[in-house]
Amino acid sequence: MSRLGPLRAAARRWIGRVDAGVWYSPHYRLPLASAEAVGIDSRRADLAAEYLLEAGILPRHALRAPERIGYDALGRVHTRELLERLQEPAALAEVFAVDPSEVVPEELWVTLRLACGATLAAARHALRRASPALNLLGGFHHATPTLGGGFCPVNDVAVAIAALRSEGFAGDVAVLDLDAHPPDGIAACFANDRSVRIASISAVDWGPLPGVDETVLPPGAGDGEYLSALRRLLARFTPAALNFVIAGGDVLAGDRHGGLALSLAGVARRDQDVAAVLHRHPSVWLPGGGYGQDAWRALAGTATVLLLGEGREVPASYDALERRFRAIALGLDRSRLEGEPEDERLLLADLGRADLAAPRFLGYYTAEGLEYACERYGLFAHLRRLGYDSFRVATDREPRGHRLRVFGVAARVEHLLVECVLDRRRLDADEYLYVHWLTLRNPRARFRTERPRLPGQEVPGLGLAREAGELLARAADRLGLAGVLLRPAWYHTALQAHHMGMRFLDPARQGRFEAMIRDLSRLPLREVTLAAAEGRVRMNGAPYRWEAEVMARGVAPAPAAAAAIAAERARVGFEVV
């Protein structure tokens, strides 16, 4: 530990003076609607980049756009058979644990080639400047020359090293794999290459990996045990001419695939210790895995260490997606949201032809205005990558309120993609936007055994629940409403609302809900939803049936609410029988 202290201080002084490049593309978001369902937060790079820029940690000139790597470079590592097989939806679907029906190979390959191109560019940058470089997507350490797996179709680290070798780089290489899973793919790629040294700390024992200095920690190991193991590893580690660090975010506590229990502060300390040892040595940092809500915070923390030389946690209250949508909302042209000017509507009324005026969704938006907003918020861009185009927005009234539908075309067939029914509802002294119905539909996709139909679903979703929540919040703001209300009929819809920033109005009900998340999050979502609906959930040993009560966003909690929530959360425990 004493050896690392001065190195950390030196690293802080040095890193702040260098051009630590960061590579990122909006196309880093995987075009897979069910990515979130299998545990992948496709927004991780987006949210980290936005936070770093807004906080002033990352100068805009240091954010670099990657270029797609060529198939010739991929072919230096991977067999032709693998690359050809991965052009098929079924092969890519197997790697990402999704159904082939939702895979658009050409779009997914854009993401993969950009990520591999960025890892290579970051390596060139690190060698040229003897500095750290960070790619916000990469570390695909499970892919072997002949096989993809574990969300890793190709191996960007091996591809970058092979490309550098072809350009004349002859130095030794070290790979520090600090993802929660072992680097089996990297080990396979360099099984007979003594110029590449590999070291790993993970929580999974997949048997010995020849040539890997491997440390396997017990499940649930936290900051203390992990950092002690890291210090031992770094004490026997010698930096190479080029170093790769896979700074996995799946080491965080609660990660559904990780098995470790580090805090964000522990992850920052991990990164600081490694950065200190690699001081003045070229290093390429990659995010590896990360499957929890805070994975993007861990990635932003890694960047902060590299750019500032110190650990700095993202404030717990910081919501990158909310801030992005608020910024977009401020930039929207109000006249385009409302359609024709007010004086034109008044003129039509004076002429007795008010019927010619286009109906307003919620008394404000035209269908054209909503289409404009969807484009500006990036929803249509995401839907295009899922295989849809030629979007059309329709609005009307139905008995419960104002109805909005979004249609898109795939394979020359128009499909309903989004439908919601909204209205205004008073709560105490304030008026809110009330969600009667909201469905996000991906008709191109099919359910599968690993992702079965949930109650209330006709087709799989679009992976846009969090974006939908932000759109509802922005609509409430624009209409001068106090917030958004929803009464979820199922556990899974409440969980989606929870991720949208909503909570139950009743503090005790919120406490029970948080206890359910705490106790049942390791079970498949469908199982918990059905068990709650069927009375197979036990609360403190007694049968518990789902309580469909109102959730809200924007309601100021009562002063005693936090204490009441915490008390109820501590009082109850849940299990499925």
C-alpha positions as CSV (number, residue, x, y, z in Angstrom):
1,M,0.0,0.0,0.0
2,S,2.8,2.4,0.8
3,R,4.3,1.8,-2.6
4,L,1.1,2.9,-4.3
5,G,0.6,6.1,-2.4
6,P,3.3,8.2,-4.0
7,L,2.4,6.7,-7.4
8,R,-1.2,7.8,-7.0
9,A,-0.1,11.3,-6.2
10,A,2.2,11.3,-9.2
11,A,-0.6,9.9,-11.4
12,R,-3.0,12.7,-10.3
13,R,-0.4,15.3,-11.3
14,W,0.5,13.6,-14.6
15,I,-2.9,12.6,-15.8
16,G,-4.3,16.1,-15.5
17,R,-1.7,17.3,-18.0
18,V,-2.1,14.7,-20.7
19,D,-4.6,14.4,-23.5
20,A,-6.5,11.3,-22.2
21,G,-8.7,10.7,-25.2
22,V,-12.2,9.2,-24.8
23,W,-14.0,7.4,-27.7
24,Y,-17.8,7.4,-28.0
25,S,-20.5,7.2,-30.6
26,P,-24.3,7.5,-30.3
27,H,-24.4,4.2,-32.2
28,Y,-22.9,2.5,-29.1
29,R,-26.4,1.8,-27.9
30,L,-27.2,-1.7,-29.0
31,P,-30.1,-1.9,-31.5
32,L,-31.7,-4.7,-29.4
33,A,-35.1,-3.9,-27.9
34,S,-34.8,-6.6,-25.3
35,A,-31.2,-5.7,-24.2
36,E,-32.5,-4.4,-20.9
37,A,-34.5,-7.6,-20.3
38,V,-31.4,-9.7,-20.5
39,G,-29.5,-7.3,-18.3
40,I,-27.6,-5.0,-20.7
41,D,-28.0,-1.3,-20.1
42,S,-27.5,-0.1,-23.7
43,R,-27.6,3.5,-22.5
44,R,-24.4,3.2,-20.4
45,A,-22.1,4.9,-22.8
46,D,-24.6,7.6,-23.6
47,L,-25.3,8.5,-20.0
48,A,-21.6,8.4,-19.0
49,A,-20.6,10.7,-21.9
50,E,-23.4,13.2,-21.1
51,Y,-22.4,13.4,-17.5
52,L,-18.7,13.8,-18.2
53,L,-19.4,16.7,-20.6
54,E,-22.0,18.4,-18.5
55,A,-19.8,18.2,-15.3
56,G,-16.8,19.7,-17.2
57,I,-14.7,16.6,-16.5
58,L,-14.4,15.7,-20.2
59,P,-13.4,18.6,-22.5
60,R,-15.4,18.4,-25.7
61,H,-12.3,18.3,-27.8
62,A,-11.2,15.1,-26.0
63,L,-14.4,13.2,-27.0
64,R,-13.4,11.4,-30.2
65,A,-15.7,9.8,-32.7
66,P,-14.7,6.3,-33.8
67,E,-14.5,4.9,-37.3
68,R,-15.7,1.4,-38.2
69,I,-12.9,-1.2,-38.3
70,G,-12.5,-3.2,-41.5
71,Y,-13.4,-6.8,-41.9
72,D,-9.8,-7.4,-42.9
73,A,-8.7,-6.4,-39.4
74,L,-11.4,-8.6,-37.8
75,G,-10.1,-11.4,-40.0
76,R,-6.6,-11.3,-38.5
77,V,-8.1,-12.8,-35.3
78,H,-11.4,-14.4,-36.2
79,T,-12.1,-17.1,-38.7
80,R,-14.0,-16.4,-41.9
81,E,-16.5,-19.0,-40.8
82,L,-17.3,-17.1,-37.6
83,L,-17.5,-13.7,-39.3
84,E,-19.9,-15.1,-42.0
85,R,-22.0,-16.9,-39.3
86,L,-22.3,-13.7,-37.4
87,Q,-24.0,-12.0,-40.3
88,E,-27.0,-14.1,-39.6
89,P,-29.6,-13.0,-37.0
90,A,-29.7,-16.4,-35.3
91,A,-25.9,-16.4,-34.5
92,L,-26.0,-12.8,-33.2
93,A,-29.1,-13.6,-31.2
94,E,-27.4,-16.5,-29.5
95,V,-24.5,-14.3,-28.4
96,F,-26.8,-11.6,-27.0
97,A,-29.4,-14.1,-25.5
98,V,-32.3,-12.5,-27.5
99,D,-34.6,-13.9,-30.1
100,P,-33.4,-13.7,-33.8
101,S,-36.6,-11.9,-34.7
102,E,-35.4,-8.7,-33.2
103,V,-31.9,-8.7,-34.6
104,V,-31.1,-6.3,-37.5
105,P,-27.5,-7.6,-38.4
106,E,-26.4,-4.6,-40.4
107,E,-27.3,-2.2,-37.5
108,L,-25.7,-4.4,-34.8
109,W,-22.6,-4.6,-36.9
110,V,-22.3,-0.9,-37.1
111,T,-22.1,-0.8,-33.3
112,L,-19.6,-3.7,-33.1
113,R,-17.3,-2.3,-35.8
114,L,-17.3,1.2,-34.3
115,A,-16.4,-0.3,-30.9
116,C,-13.5,-2.3,-32.4
117,G,-12.3,0.7,-34.4
118,A,-12.3,2.8,-31.3
119,T,-10.3,0.3,-29.2
120,L,-7.7,0.3,-32.0
121,A,-7.7,4.1,-32.2
122,A,-7.4,4.4,-28.4
123,A,-4.4,2.0,-28.5
124,R,-2.6,4.1,-31.2
125,H,-3.3,7.2,-29.1
126,A,-2.0,5.6,-25.9
127,L,1.2,4.5,-27.7
128,R,1.7,7.8,-29.4
129,R,1.3,9.9,-26.2
130,A,2.3,7.4,-23.5
131,S,-1.1,8.2,-21.9
132,P,-4.3,6.5,-20.9
133,A,-7.2,6.3,-23.4
134,L,-10.7,5.2,-22.8
135,N,-13.3,3.6,-25.1
136,L,-16.8,3.8,-23.7
137,L,-17.7,0.5,-25.3
138,G,-15.5,-2.5,-25.5
139,G,-13.7,-5.2,-23.6
140,F,-15.4,-8.1,-25.4
141,H,-13.3,-10.6,-23.6
142,H,-15.3,-13.8,-24.2
143,A,-15.0,-14.0,-28.0
144,T,-12.5,-16.6,-29.2
145,P,-11.1,-16.8,-32.8
146,T,-13.9,-19.3,-33.7
147,L,-16.7,-18.5,-31.3
148,G,-18.6,-15.6,-29.8
149,G,-20.5,-15.7,-26.5
150,G,-21.4,-13.8,-23.4
151,F,-22.5,-10.7,-25.2
152,C,-19.1,-10.7,-27.1
153,P,-19.4,-11.5,-30.8
154,V,-15.8,-10.4,-31.6
155,N,-12.8,-9.7,-29.4
156,D,-11.9,-6.0,-29.8
157,V,-8.7,-6.3,-27.6
158,A,-7.3,-9.1,-29.7
159,V,-8.3,-7.3,-33.0
160,A,-6.5,-4.1,-31.8
161,I,-3.3,-6.0,-30.9
162,A,-3.3,-7.9,-34.2
163,A,-3.7,-4.6,-36.1
164,L,-0.9,-3.0,-34.2
165,R,1.3,-6.0,-34.9
166,S,0.6,-5.6,-38.6
167,E,1.6,-2.0,-38.4
168,G,5.0,-2.9,-36.9
169,F,4.4,-2.7,-33.1
170,A,6.6,-5.4,-31.5
171,G,6.4,-4.5,-27.8
172,D,4.9,-6.7,-25.1
173,V,1.3,-6.3,-24.1
174,A,-0.4,-6.8,-20.7
175,V,-4.2,-7.3,-20.2
176,L,-5.6,-6.5,-16.7
177,D,-9.1,-8.0,-16.8
178,L,-11.0,-6.6,-13.8
179,D,-14.4,-7.6,-15.1
180,A,-16.4,-9.9,-12.8
181,H,-15.9,-12.8,-15.4
182,P,-12.7,-14.5,-16.5
183,P,-11.0,-13.5,-19.8
184,D,-11.5,-16.9,-21.5
185,G,-11.7,-15.4,-25.0
186,I,-8.6,-13.3,-24.6
187,A,-6.8,-16.3,-23.2
188,A,-7.8,-18.4,-26.3
189,C,-6.7,-15.7,-28.7
190,F,-3.2,-15.5,-27.2
191,A,-2.8,-19.1,-26.1
192,N,0.6,-19.4,-27.9
193,D,1.7,-15.8,-27.7
194,R,4.2,-15.2,-24.8
195,S,4.4,-11.5,-25.6
196,V,0.9,-11.0,-24.2
197,R,0.5,-11.3,-20.4
198,I,-3.0,-11.7,-18.9
199,A,-4.1,-11.2,-15.3
200,S,-7.6,-11.4,-13.9
201,I,-9.7,-10.9,-10.8
202,S,-13.2,-12.4,-11.1
203,A,-16.0,-14.0,-9.2
204,V,-16.4,-17.0,-11.4
205,D,-14.4,-20.2,-11.5
206,W,-14.5,-21.6,-15.1
207,G,-11.5,-23.8,-14.5
208,P,-7.9,-23.0,-15.1
209,L,-7.0,-20.6,-18.0
210,P,-3.5,-21.4,-19.2
211,G,-1.2,-18.4,-19.2
212,V,-3.5,-16.3,-17.0
213,D,-2.6,-15.0,-13.6
214,E,-6.0,-15.6,-12.2
215,T,-7.6,-14.7,-8.9
216,V,-11.1,-16.0,-8.2
217,L,-12.9,-14.3,-5.3
218,P,-15.9,-15.9,-3.5
219,P,-19.4,-14.7,-4.4
220,G,-20.4,-11.5,-2.6
221,A,-16.8,-10.3,-2.0
222,G,-16.9,-6.6,-1.3
223,D,-14.5,-3.6,-1.4
224,G,-12.1,-4.8,1.3
225,E,-11.6,-8.3,-0.1
226,Y,-11.4,-7.2,-3.7
227,L,-9.0,-4.3,-3.1
228,S,-6.7,-6.6,-1.1
229,A,-6.6,-9.1,-3.9
230,L,-5.9,-6.2,-6.4
231,R,-3.0,-5.0,-4.3
232,R,-1.5,-8.4,-4.3
233,L,-1.9,-8.7,-8.1
234,L,-0.4,-5.3,-8.7
235,A,2.5,-6.1,-6.5
236,R,3.6,-8.8,-8.9
237,F,2.5,-7.0,-12.1
238,T,5.0,-5.2,-14.4
239,P,3.6,-2.7,-16.9
240,A,4.1,-3.6,-20.6
241,A,4.8,-1.5,-23.6
242,L,1.0,-1.4,-24.1
243,N,-1.5,-2.2,-21.4
244,F,-5.3,-3.0,-21.7
245,V,-7.5,-2.6,-18.6
246,I,-11.0,-4.1,-18.7
247,A,-12.6,-2.0,-15.9
248,G,-15.8,-4.0,-15.5
249,G,-18.8,-2.3,-14.0
250,D,-20.3,-5.7,-13.2
251,V,-18.3,-5.9,-10.0
252,L,-20.9,-3.6,-8.4
253,A,-23.2,-4.9,-5.7
254,G,-26.5,-5.9,-7.1
255,D,-25.3,-6.5,-10.6
256,R,-27.5,-9.3,-12.0
257,H,-24.6,-11.1,-13.7
258,G,-21.6,-10.1,-11.6
259,G,-21.6,-11.9,-8.3
260,L,-19.4,-9.4,-6.5
261,A,-20.5,-6.6,-4.1
262,L,-18.3,-3.5,-4.6
263,S,-19.5,0.0,-4.0
264,L,-19.0,2.8,-6.4
265,A,-16.3,4.2,-4.1
266,G,-14.6,0.7,-4.2
267,V,-14.7,0.7,-8.0
268,A,-13.1,4.2,-8.0
269,R,-10.4,3.0,-5.7
270,R,-9.8,0.0,-8.0
271,D,-9.3,2.4,-10.9
272,Q,-7.1,4.7,-9.0
273,D,-4.8,1.9,-7.8
274,V,-4.4,0.6,-11.4
275,A,-3.9,4.1,-12.9
276,A,-1.1,4.7,-10.4
277,V,0.7,1.6,-11.3
278,L,0.3,2.4,-15.1
279,H,1.6,5.9,-14.6
280,R,3.5,7.0,-17.7
281,H,2.8,3.7,-19.4
282,P,0.4,3.6,-22.4
283,S,-2.9,2.1,-21.4
284,V,-6.3,1.5,-23.0
285,W,-9.3,1.3,-20.7
286,L,-12.5,-0.6,-21.6
287,P,-15.8,-0.9,-19.7
288,G,-16.3,-4.6,-20.1
289,G,-19.6,-5.8,-18.5
290,G,-22.0,-3.9,-16.4
291,Y,-25.6,-4.9,-16.0
292,G,-27.0,-2.8,-13.2
293,Q,-28.6,0.6,-12.9
294,D,-25.3,2.1,-11.7
295,A,-23.1,0.6,-14.3
296,W,-22.9,4.0,-16.2
297,R,-21.9,5.7,-12.9
298,A,-19.0,3.2,-12.6
299,L,-17.9,4.0,-16.2
300,A,-18.1,7.7,-15.6
301,G,-16.0,7.2,-12.5
302,T,-13.4,5.3,-14.5
303,A,-13.2,8.3,-16.9
304,T,-13.0,10.7,-14.0
305,V,-9.9,8.9,-12.6
306,L,-8.2,9.0,-16.0
307,L,-9.1,12.6,-16.8
308,L,-8.6,14.2,-13.4
309,G,-6.4,11.7,-11.6
310,E,-8.8,11.3,-8.7
311,G,-12.0,9.4,-7.8
312,R,-15.2,11.4,-7.8
313,E,-18.6,9.8,-7.5
314,V,-21.5,10.9,-9.6
315,P,-24.0,12.5,-7.3
316,A,-26.8,10.1,-6.3
317,S,-29.4,12.6,-7.4
318,Y,-27.9,13.1,-10.9
319,D,-30.2,11.6,-13.6
320,A,-28.4,11.8,-16.9
321,L,-31.5,10.7,-19.0
322,E,-33.8,13.3,-17.3
323,R,-31.3,16.1,-17.9
324,R,-30.9,15.1,-21.5
325,F,-34.6,15.2,-22.1
326,R,-35.0,18.5,-20.2
327,A,-32.3,20.1,-22.4
328,I,-34.1,18.8,-25.6
329,A,-37.4,20.1,-24.3
330,L,-36.0,23.6,-23.9
331,G,-34.8,23.6,-27.5
332,L,-38.1,22.5,-29.0
333,D,-39.9,25.0,-31.3
334,R,-43.2,25.6,-29.5
335,S,-44.9,26.6,-32.8
336,R,-44.1,23.2,-34.3
337,L,-45.6,21.4,-31.3
338,E,-48.8,23.4,-31.4
339,G,-49.3,23.6,-35.2
340,E,-51.0,26.5,-36.7
341,P,-50.8,29.8,-34.9
342,E,-53.5,30.7,-32.3
343,D,-54.8,33.6,-34.5
344,E,-55.5,31.1,-37.3
345,R,-57.6,28.9,-34.9
346,L,-59.5,31.9,-33.7
347,L,-60.2,32.9,-37.4
348,L,-61.6,29.5,-38.1
349,A,-63.8,29.8,-35.1
350,D,-65.0,33.2,-36.2
351,L,-65.9,31.8,-39.6
352,G,-67.9,29.0,-38.0
353,R,-65.4,26.4,-39.2
354,A,-63.8,25.4,-35.9
355,D,-64.2,21.8,-37.2
356,L,-61.4,22.4,-39.6
357,A,-58.9,23.0,-36.8
358,A,-56.8,19.9,-36.1
359,P,-57.6,18.2,-32.8
360,R,-55.1,18.8,-30.1
361,F,-53.7,15.9,-28.0
362,L,-54.2,16.9,-24.4
363,G,-55.5,20.2,-25.8
364,Y,-52.0,21.3,-26.9
365,Y,-50.1,19.0,-29.3
366,T,-50.9,18.4,-33.0
367,A,-50.0,15.0,-34.5
368,E,-47.3,16.8,-36.6
369,G,-46.0,18.4,-33.4
370,L,-45.7,15.0,-31.7
371,E,-43.9,13.6,-34.7
372,Y,-41.5,16.4,-34.5
373,A,-40.9,15.8,-30.8
374,C,-40.4,12.1,-31.3
375,E,-37.7,12.8,-33.8
376,R,-35.9,15.4,-31.7
377,Y,-35.9,13.2,-28.6
378,G,-34.3,10.4,-30.6
379,L,-37.1,7.9,-30.4
380,F,-37.4,7.5,-34.2
381,A,-33.6,7.1,-34.5
382,H,-33.8,4.1,-32.1
383,L,-36.8,2.7,-33.9
384,R,-35.1,2.9,-37.3
385,R,-32.2,0.8,-35.9
386,L,-34.8,-1.8,-34.8
387,G,-36.0,-2.1,-38.4
388,Y,-38.9,0.5,-38.7
389,D,-39.3,3.6,-40.8
390,S,-42.1,5.8,-42.4
391,F,-43.5,6.8,-39.0
392,R,-46.9,8.2,-38.5
393,V,-48.5,9.7,-35.4
394,A,-52.3,9.7,-34.9
395,T,-54.3,11.3,-32.1
396,D,-58.0,11.1,-31.1
397,R,-60.3,10.9,-28.1
398,E,-61.7,7.8,-26.5
399,P,-64.0,7.5,-23.4
400,R,-61.0,7.4,-20.9
401,G,-59.1,10.4,-22.4
402,H,-56.8,11.5,-25.2
403,R,-55.3,8.6,-27.2
404,L,-51.9,8.8,-29.0
405,R,-50.7,6.1,-31.5
406,V,-47.4,5.8,-33.3
407,F,-47.1,3.6,-36.3
408,G,-44.1,2.4,-38.2
409,V,-43.4,0.4,-41.3
410,A,-41.3,-2.8,-41.5
411,A,-41.2,-5.1,-44.5
412,R,-43.9,-2.9,-46.2
413,V,-46.3,-3.5,-43.4
414,E,-47.5,-0.8,-41.1
415,H,-47.4,-1.7,-37.4
416,L,-48.7,-0.1,-34.2
417,L,-45.6,0.6,-32.1
418,V,-46.8,2.9,-29.3
419,E,-50.2,3.5,-27.8
420,C,-51.2,5.5,-24.8
421,V,-54.3,7.0,-23.3
422,L,-53.7,10.1,-21.1
423,D,-55.9,12.6,-19.3
424,R,-55.7,15.2,-16.6
425,R,-56.6,14.2,-13.0
426,R,-56.7,16.2,-9.8
427,L,-54.9,15.1,-6.7
428,D,-55.4,17.3,-3.6
429,A,-54.9,20.9,-4.9
430,D,-52.9,20.0,-8.0
431,E,-53.6,18.7,-11.4
432,Y,-51.6,15.8,-12.9
433,L,-51.1,13.9,-16.1
434,Y,-52.8,10.5,-15.5
435,V,-51.7,7.5,-17.6
436,H,-54.7,5.2,-18.2
437,W,-52.8,3.0,-20.7
438,L,-49.3,2.8,-22.2
439,T,-47.9,0.1,-24.4
440,L,-44.6,-0.1,-26.3
441,R,-44.8,-2.7,-29.0
442,N,-42.2,-4.4,-31.1
443,P,-44.3,-6.6,-33.5
444,R,-41.2,-7.8,-35.4
445,A,-40.0,-9.6,-32.3
446,R,-41.2,-12.9,-30.8
447,F,-41.4,-14.1,-27.3
448,R,-39.0,-16.9,-26.4
449,T,-38.4,-19.3,-23.5
450,E,-35.8,-17.0,-21.9
451,R,-38.0,-13.9,-22.4
452,P,-41.6,-15.1,-22.1
453,R,-44.8,-13.1,-22.4
454,L,-45.6,-10.9,-19.4
455,P,-49.2,-10.3,-18.3
456,G,-50.8,-7.6,-20.4
457,Q,-48.3,-8.1,-23.3
458,E,-49.4,-8.9,-26.8
459,V,-45.9,-8.6,-28.3
460,P,-42.4,-7.9,-26.9
461,G,-41.5,-4.3,-25.9
462,L,-39.3,-1.7,-27.6
463,G,-36.8,-1.1,-24.7
464,L,-38.0,2.5,-24.4
465,A,-39.7,2.4,-21.1
466,R,-37.4,4.9,-19.4
467,E,-37.6,7.3,-22.4
468,A,-41.4,7.0,-22.3
469,G,-41.3,8.0,-18.7
470,E,-39.2,11.1,-19.4
471,L,-41.5,12.1,-22.3
472,L,-44.5,11.9,-20.0
473,A,-42.7,14.1,-17.4
474,R,-41.7,16.6,-20.1
475,A,-45.4,16.7,-21.4
476,A,-46.6,17.4,-17.8
477,D,-44.1,20.2,-17.5
478,R,-45.1,21.8,-20.7
479,L,-48.8,21.6,-19.8
480,G,-48.2,23.2,-16.4
481,L,-49.2,20.0,-14.5
482,A,-47.6,19.0,-11.2
483,G,-46.4,15.6,-12.4
484,V,-47.5,12.1,-13.7
485,L,-49.7,9.5,-12.1
486,L,-50.0,5.8,-12.9
487,R,-51.8,2.8,-11.3
488,P,-49.8,-0.3,-12.2
489,A,-51.8,-3.4,-12.3
490,W,-48.7,-5.7,-12.3
491,Y,-45.4,-5.9,-10.6
492,H,-43.4,-5.6,-13.8
493,T,-45.3,-2.4,-14.8
494,A,-44.6,-0.9,-11.3
495,L,-40.9,-1.9,-11.8
496,Q,-40.8,0.0,-15.1
497,A,-42.5,3.0,-13.4
498,H,-39.9,2.8,-10.6
499,H,-37.1,3.1,-13.2
500,M,-39.0,6.1,-14.6
501,G,-38.6,7.8,-11.2
502,M,-42.1,7.1,-9.9
503,R,-43.1,5.9,-6.4
504,F,-46.2,4.9,-4.6
505,L,-48.0,7.7,-2.9
506,D,-48.5,5.7,0.3
507,P,-45.1,5.5,2.1
508,A,-45.9,2.1,3.6
509,R,-46.8,0.7,0.1
510,Q,-43.6,2.1,-1.3
511,G,-41.6,0.5,1.5
512,R,-43.2,-2.9,0.7
513,F,-42.4,-2.4,-2.9
514,E,-38.8,-1.6,-2.3
515,A,-38.6,-4.7,-0.1
516,M,-40.0,-6.8,-2.9
517,I,-37.3,-5.5,-5.3
518,R,-34.6,-6.2,-2.7
519,D,-35.7,-9.7,-1.9
520,L,-36.9,-10.9,-5.3
521,S,-34.7,-9.2,-7.9
522,R,-32.7,-12.4,-8.5
523,L,-35.8,-14.2,-9.8
524,P,-37.0,-13.9,-13.4
525,L,-39.3,-10.9,-13.8
526,R,-42.2,-13.0,-15.2
527,E,-42.0,-15.4,-12.2
528,V,-42.3,-12.5,-9.7
529,T,-45.1,-10.8,-11.7
530,L,-47.2,-14.0,-11.9
531,A,-46.5,-15.1,-8.4
532,A,-47.6,-11.6,-7.1
533,A,-50.8,-11.8,-9.2
534,E,-51.6,-15.4,-8.1
535,G,-50.9,-15.0,-4.4
536,R,-47.8,-17.1,-4.4
537,V,-45.7,-14.4,-2.8
538,R,-45.2,-14.5,0.9
539,M,-44.7,-11.4,3.0
540,N,-43.3,-12.3,6.4
541,G,-44.6,-15.8,5.8
542,A,-48.2,-14.8,5.0
543,P,-49.8,-14.8,1.5
544,Y,-49.4,-11.5,-0.3
545,R,-51.3,-10.4,-3.4
546,W,-50.2,-7.5,-5.5
547,E,-51.5,-4.0,-4.4
548,A,-52.4,-2.0,-7.4
549,E,-52.2,1.5,-6.0
550,V,-51.3,4.9,-7.5
551,M,-47.6,5.8,-8.2
552,A,-46.5,9.3,-8.9
553,R,-43.7,11.4,-10.3
554,G,-43.5,15.0,-9.2
555,V,-45.3,14.7,-5.9
556,A,-43.3,16.3,-3.1
557,P,-43.0,13.6,-0.3
558,A,-44.2,14.4,3.1
559,P,-41.3,15.1,5.6
560,A,-41.9,11.8,7.4
561,A,-42.2,9.8,4.2
562,A,-38.6,8.7,4.0
563,A,-38.7,7.3,7.6
564,A,-42.0,5.6,7.0
565,I,-40.7,4.0,3.8
566,A,-37.5,2.8,5.5
567,A,-39.4,1.4,8.5
568,E,-41.8,-0.6,6.3
569,R,-38.9,-1.8,4.1
570,A,-37.1,-3.1,7.2
571,R,-40.2,-4.6,8.7
572,V,-41.2,-6.9,5.8
573,G,-39.5,-9.7,3.8
574,F,-40.7,-11.4,0.7
575,E,-40.3,-14.9,-0.9
576,V,-42.0,-16.8,-3.7
577,V,-43.4,-20.3,-3.0
